Amino acid sequence: MRQNDPVKFWWDIIILIIAIFNSVTIPLTLSFDEISESLSGNSLYNFINIASTVFFMLDIILQMNTTFYDPEGEEIYDKKKIRINYLFGMFFIDLISSLPIELFFPGS
């Protein structure tokens, strides 16, 4: 996929919305037992939580196949260079942030 593809733009908007949702709900569920208990019983919240994990994992795959611009401004299409650039760039941050919080805090 190309970096400036309109589909990529809308995908990034969806990922941003999910990230904002998680940045609000995760601290609340970790901080307040009452909120955690009420949300854990909510099927819509559980669906969104699972869907967000799936979307973030799919985003990693998408990023490994998305072109990038080198310092000279040339768009790079070579899959090997794209993957190396991503692995040494945002891959580990994306991987850690996409893992379900329940792996780190089983009681949440």
N, C-alpha and C positions, 0 to 999 in steps of 0.2 A: 504494500500500500504506500502511496506517496504521502509525504509529510503534509502537503497542502490540499489533500483530497477533502471535499466537503463531508464525506462520510466520517472521516477521521475527526473533523471538527465537531460533529454532532456526538460522536463516541466520546470525545474528551469532555463535552458538556455533561453527558450522562455520568461519567466517572466523577466529575467535579461535584455534581449533585449528591451522589452516593457518599463521597468523601465528607461533604458538609454534614449530611445526615449522621454519619458515623462519628464525626468529631463532636457532635452534640450528645448523641445517645450513649456512646461508650463511656465517657466520663460520668454521666448520670447513673448508669447502671452499676458502675464500679464504686461510686461514692454513696449511693443511697439504697439500702436494702429494700425499702418499700417500692421504689421505682423498679428495681431489678426484678422483684417478685411479680409485680403487675405486668411488666413487659414480657417476662419469660412465659407467662400464660397466654399471651396475645398471639394468635396464629398469624395475623398480618405482620407483626413485628418479626416473628420467627422467619416468615417467608422472605421479608426484606433483608434480614440478616444473612440468610443463606444465599439469596440472590446477589447481594453485594460481594460476598466472598467469591462467587462464581464469576461475576463481572471483573473483579480485580485480577483473578487468575487468567481470564481471557485477555485482559489488557496486557499482561506480561507477554503472552504469545503474540498479540498484535504489535507490541513495541519491538519485538525481536524481528519483525518483518516490515517495519516502517522505515522508509528512507530518512536520511538526515543530511544536513548541510555541513560540509567541511569548513575549516577556517577561511578558505578562499571563496566561499559562497557557492561551491559546486554541489549539486545534489548527488548523493552516493546511493547507487542501486545495488552494489555488490552485497549479497546476503552475508557473506563471511565478515566483511567490514562492518555491516550494520550490527550484526550480533556481537562482535568484539566491542564496538562502540557502546552498545547497550550494557554488556556485561561489566565493562569498566566504568560505566556511568551510573545510571539509576537502578540497575537490576536489583541489587541487594536491598535497597530502600523499598522498592516496589514489592519484592518478595516478602520481606518482614512485615510490611504494612498490609499485605493481602492475607496473611495467615489469620485464621479465626482467633479472636481474643480468648476463647475458651481453652486454647492450648496453653496459654500462659497463666490464666486465672480460672481454674476448673470450677470454682464455686460461684462464678458470676453468671 
